[in-house]
Amino acid sequence: MRILFDQGTPVPLRRHLPEHLVSTAFELGWSALSNGDLLAAAEGKFDLLITTDQNLRYQQNLSGRTLAILVLPTTSWLEIQKQVHLIASSVSSTKEGGYTELSW
């Protein structure tokens, strides 16, 4: 699966998703893109966007997209690393165009 990490997603999470191709918005030069522009740029190039923007679904029209979105509840690597198994499981069960918000 091709995964894009949004700006707030901690990069060390990448090591816990070894069976996937992970890129970051920063690496692609997309860190300055607004959410709408980032979604448009990622659509068709990535299967999943992992973000920490919990307001994304209220700010953007997500209907009709093939890009799945997984929202993490925090940007804190200390908290996220305790939940890598939950995140990896959520990534594996992602459906095209799906939207999942994790909480712990």
C-alpha angles and dihedrals in degrees: 000000000000109000129189120201114212120223097274098046110107110244095219087071086075091074090061093056099056096150091060134071105241126192129173129224087236094054090051094048090247098117093107094052118112116238093262093049092045091053091049092049093048096045109106093007097067135035098207138025116204111200141160093214102117091183095057095102091052094047100044137046102240098177118115095022123131091200110099119218128212116189120202117205095228145022091221111118089199090062097037095052089060089058102043092119091055090047093048090049091050091049091051093051095046116131126206109277091005125147122209129175115195124208132181 
